Structures are given as C-alpha cells and as structure tokens.
C-alpha cells in the first residue's frame, strides 16, 4: 500500500457567520492543518456546533475571508442551518 500524501490527510476548516439582515452567510475563518485545528478548537470552546462535510469545506475554502458565500452554495448552507436550528431546538 502506498503512503498517503500529506496533503490528502491535511485537515481543513471553514467558519461561517450569519446575521439577520445579511443576504448570505460570510466566511469568517478558514485554514488547513494547524489553523484548521485551531478554528475547530475555538468553535468547540465557544459552544459552536462543528459539522464535518469535506465537500462543503472544500468549496468554502475557495471563498475569501469576509466575503459572502456564492449563490451556488446557498442551498447546501441553508440545509445545514435548518438542520442545526432543529438540533438546537429553534424553530
């Protein structure tokens, strides 16, 4: 078996913020490796739910910090937010 490349194993993370009045969520943090682990640790420490979706994170990594997510990701992120609100008991 061939060893996996270091890049394939590298963890990635992206953090979104959505506030009422925004037309779409904003990417507020993103990173790979140690930075990704720090983003995840900060989220957990703050009580923010961490969802693992490699496909979505890969797409979010292409969005610049402080930019709204592109329309192509609206549906995927909206479904994630609805699911999260249900978990948290919000309506």
N, C-alpha and C positions, 0 to 999 in steps of 0.2 A: 504494500500500500504506500502510495506516495504521500509525503508530508503535506499538510495543508499550508497554503501560503499564509503569511502573517496578515496580509490584507483581508483575506476571507474571514479570519477569526476576529478581526477588529470590531469591537462593539461601536454602534452608532446611536446617537440620541438626538432628539429634537424636542423643544418645548414650545408650546403654543399658549397664547393668551387671547381670550375673547372677552370683550367688554360690551355691555349694552350700548348700542349706537354705532359700533363698528360694523362695517358691511361684511367683514370676514375676519377669521382669526389671524393673528400676527405671529410669525416665528420670532420668539424672543431669545432663544438659545439653541445652539446646535454644535455638535462636535463628535469626534471619533476618539477611540481609545480612552486615555485618562480623562480627557474632557467629557466624554460621554458618561463615564462612570461618575464624575463629579456632578453632572447635570441630574443624573438619576438619584444620587445620594441626596442632593439638595431638595429634589421633589419629594422624596420619601420623608425626609426630615420635616418638611413643611406640611406633611399630610396630604400631598397631592398624589392622586392615583397615577400609577405608571402603567401604561398599556404597551405591550410588546407587539409590534407589527413591522417586521423588517421591510416589507414592501412600501408601506406608508412612510417610514422613516427615510428610506432611500429617496423617495420623491421629495420629502420635506427638506432634505439636505441640499437640494438644488435651489431652494428659496433663500434669498438673502435675509440676514437678521434685520428685524424691524420692518419687514415687508409683509403685506397681507398674502395669504395663501392664494394661489391662482385658481380661477374658476374650475379648472379640471379636477381639483381636489375637494371642492365644496361638498359633494355628496359623501365621499369617504369620511371626511372630518365631521360632517353633520351626523352621520350614522354613529360615529364614535361618541360624539357629545350626547346624543339621545340615550345611548346605552349607558354612558357614565351617569347621566342625570337619574336614570332608573335605579342604578346601583346605589346612588346616594339618597334615594328616596324623594327626589324632586319631581315635580310634575311638569 
